[in-house]
Amino acid sequence: MGKYTKRSHKFFENIREVDGIKERRCSNCQEWFTETTEYFYMRNKSKPERGYQSECKKCSIEKSKTYVENNYEIAYKRKRRWHVEHKIITASYSREYYKNNKEERKEYVKNWIDKNPNKYKEYAKKHRKHDIFTTEWINCKNYFNNSCAYCGLPIEEHFAVRKDIEFNMDLHKEHVDDNGANDLSNCVPACGSCNSIKNIKTIDELFETEFIENFNQDKYNKIMQWVIEDHKKYIEEKPPYIITRKQNDDKKTYYYELWTVDGQRNMIECIATSEKKKGLKEHIEKYLSEIA
């Protein structure tokens, strides 16, 4: 029999059996849980004989989040290395993957929305949209030769699938700086793949890590020239407010909101709502008189 140690004694204090069911106590929160993969992660998935981690899943997730917040650069490099090793980060690969797995992706998204209605609603609420005129958008696309500013994919080759029908889709209005303005100064055209890969990354992170195939120094310089200087040639004057259309709970009807904005067209405060757009007219006149 092996030598009895203080460590082994502590191990048995955190293990018990209740009505034939084995339970484990989390070393962090000290709560008891059934010793299954529902509540604990395995120490090593390829070697299940090594058993479970000492912390429950909830504590383990919180610990990981805290680590990422305090060590962002290390965590980011680790994630980038994993993506590179698994070859899933180039725009061309993404387009090929989504094209070959349409039904699987569609079913996954549908199930996720059904299981996470609150998260989806919160995402839709926070999702920012550019406030630019049609003529501004046309000039922006012309500036980038009607192609994705990152990978160079022409708009003629940008396709999407809806209800099993493939069609040519317009390029996305992409935020160069995710936390920046919502006007033309922070907008470039991007294909669906690059728009997804870019996500909340900065343009420098995107360029230095080579996440997007064909994103070279020339494209980087052109984007920077646009957001710093050249967009000023095409930007148009807009009213000091934004009217947005929102979907009601029945998902069939809509209502309208009147928002104040800052100098970068970011929405600040909702000051009125109406079932019809015309119903906001008197609120607009009142607001304009207040700021005059």
URCOR-V95890 format. One record per helix or strand. SS is the DSSP state (2 for helix, 1 for strand). FROM is the first residue (numbers start at 0). TO is the last residue. If there is no record, write none. Layout:
ss=SS from=FROM to=TO
ss=SS from=FROM to=TO
This chain:
ss=2 from=5 to=12
ss=1 from=14 to=17
ss=1 from=20 to=24
ss=1 from=31 to=33
ss=1 from=39 to=41
ss=2 from=47 to=49
ss=1 from=51 to=55
ss=2 from=56 to=69
ss=2 from=71 to=85
ss=2 from=90 to=99
ss=2 from=101 to=114
ss=2 from=116 to=125
ss=2 from=133 to=142
ss=1 from=146 to=146
ss=1 from=153 to=153
ss=2 from=154 to=156
ss=1 from=158 to=161
ss=1 from=164 to=167
ss=1 from=171 to=174
ss=2 from=183 to=185
ss=1 from=186 to=189
ss=2 from=191 to=197
ss=2 from=202 to=207
ss=2 from=216 to=227
ss=2 from=229 to=232
ss=1 from=240 to=246
ss=1 from=253 to=260
ss=1 from=266 to=273
ss=2 from=276 to=290
